[in-house]
Amino acid sequence: MPDLMATLDKEPPQKIVDLAKQILSLNMLESKDLMDILKKELGVPDGMMGMGMPGAGYPMGAAPAAAPAPAAAPAAAAAPAQEKTDFELKLESFNAADKLKVIKEIRAITGLGLKESKDMVEKVPSVLLAKVTKADGEKFIKQIGDAGGKAVLA
């Protein structure tokens, strides 16, 4: 873990340092739960959380898309809509007999722990990955299907 104090101008209270360490130790599923709670408690509309922080609101390793250029002419508005590039990978169902295989496959795809993967499988339908390319999504759908589950891109 990086030194939390190295870039600070003053030393924060110990409870703030401890809280920061706890937040940094959360896995992806726990981080999403935390973000959902904060959005609800603070009354932040969907899509607005993390707007002031570079990379906030994006899965680890994913970069935010560049801001769109302002429209130069009305003709630009008439251009056809761009094809969707990021999809959600959703688990819709699974064969009860293959539950363990599906859990193991979800764990391999998402990088989550065994308990988190099991929770996702038991809460179908559930979003496994928030931003995935079409090619990767189709590959993951096949892997989940081979394990006994049914997944879709949305």
C-alpha positions in Angstrom: 0.0 0.0 0.0 1.4 3.4 -0.9 2.4 5.8 1.9 -0.9 7.7 2.5 0.9 10.6 4.2 3.6 11.3 1.6 1.6 13.8 -0.4 -0.3 15.6 2.3 0.5 19.2 3.5 -0.6 18.4 7.1 -1.1 15.3 9.1 -4.8 14.4 9.3 -6.4 12.8 12.5 -5.6 9.1 13.0 -9.3 8.2 12.5 -9.1 9.7 9.0 -5.9 7.8 8.2 -7.5 4.5 9.5 -10.7 5.2 7.4 -8.6 5.8 4.3 -6.8 2.5 4.8 -10.1 0.6 5.3 -11.6 2.1 2.1 -8.4 1.3 0.1 -8.6 -2.3 1.3 -12.2 -2.9 -0.1 -12.6 -5.2 -3.0 -14.6 -4.2 -6.1 -18.0 -5.5 -4.8 -17.5 -3.8 -1.5 -16.4 -0.5 -3.2 -19.6 -0.6 -5.3 -21.7 -1.1 -2.2 -20.0 1.9 -0.5 -20.6 4.1 -3.6 -24.2 3.1 -3.7 -24.7 4.0 0.0 -22.9 7.3 -0.4 -24.9 8.2 -3.5 -28.2 7.4 -1.6 -27.2 9.2 1.6 -25.9 12.3 -0.2 -28.7 12.4 -2.7 -26.3 12.3 -5.7 -28.0 11.4 -9.0 -26.6 8.4 -11.0 -23.6 9.3 -13.1 -22.6 12.2 -10.9 -20.6 10.4 -8.2 -16.9 11.0 -8.6 -17.2 13.8 -11.2 -14.5 15.8 -9.5 -12.0 13.0 -9.2 -10.0 11.7 -12.2 -10.9 8.0 -12.9 -13.6 7.9 -10.2 -16.6 5.9 -11.1 -14.7 3.7 -13.5 -13.6 0.1 -12.8 -9.9 -0.5 -12.1 -7.9 -0.4 -15.2 -10.6 1.4 -17.3 -10.0 4.9 -18.4 -12.8 7.5 -18.7 -13.8 8.4 -22.2 -12.7 11.7 -23.6 -15.2 14.6 -23.3 -17.1 15.1 -26.6 -16.1 18.0 -28.7 -18.7 20.8 -29.0 -20.9 20.7 -32.0 -19.6 23.0 -34.8 -22.7 23.0 -37.0 -26.2 21.6 -37.0 -25.2 19.1 -39.6 -23.1 17.4 -36.9 -26.2 16.8 -34.8 -27.8 14.9 -37.7 -24.9 12.4 -37.7 -25.9 8.8 -36.9 -25.5 7.7 -33.3 -22.3 6.0 -32.5 -22.3 2.3 -31.8 -22.2 1.4 -28.1 -18.6 0.3 -27.1 -19.0 -0.5 -23.3 -21.5 -3.0 -22.1 -22.6 -4.5 -18.8 -22.1 -8.3 -18.4 -25.1 -9.7 -16.6 -25.6 -13.1 -15.2 -29.3 -14.0 -15.8 -29.6 -17.6 -14.7 -27.7 -20.9 -14.1 -28.3 -24.6 -13.8 -28.6 -25.5 -10.1 -26.4 -28.6 -10.7 -23.7 -26.4 -12.2 -23.7 -23.7 -9.5 -20.2 -24.4 -8.2 -18.7 -24.3 -11.8 -20.5 -21.0 -12.4 -19.2 -19.5 -9.2 -15.7 -20.6 -10.1 -16.0 -19.1 -13.6 -17.4 -15.8 -12.2 -14.5 -15.7 -9.8 -12.0 -16.1 -12.6 -13.7 -13.5 -14.8 -14.2 -10.8 -12.2 -11.2 -11.4 -9.9 -13.5 -11.3 -6.9 -13.1 -13.7 -3.9 -15.1 -16.9 -3.5 -17.7 -15.4 -1.2 -18.3 -12.4 -3.4 -18.6 -14.6 -6.5 -21.1 -16.9 -4.7 -23.1 -13.8 -3.6 -23.3 -12.6 -7.2 -24.5 -16.0 -8.4 -27.1 -16.3 -5.7 -28.5 -12.8 -6.5 -29.3 -13.4 -10.2 -29.9 -11.4 -12.2 -26.7 -9.6 -11.3 -24.2 -7.3 -13.0 -20.8 -9.1 -13.1 -18.8 -6.3 -14.9 -19.9 -2.7 -15.4 -17.8 -1.9 -18.4 -16.7 -4.6 -20.8 -16.0 -4.5 -24.6 -18.3 -6.5 -26.9 -15.5 -8.9 -27.8 -14.6 -9.6 -24.2 -18.2 -9.8 -23.2 -19.0 -12.4 -25.8 -15.9 -14.4 -24.7 -17.2 -14.3 -21.0 -20.7 -15.2 -22.1 -19.3 -18.4 -23.7 -17.2 -19.2 -20.7 -20.2 -18.8 -18.4 -22.4 -20.8 -20.7 -19.8 -23.6 -20.8 -19.9 -23.7 -17.0 -23.8 -23.9 -16.9 -24.9 -20.3 -16.6 -26.6 -17.8 -18.9 -25.1 -14.3 -19.3 -26.0 -11.4 -21.6 -24.5 -8.1 -22.6 -26.7 -5.0 -21.9 
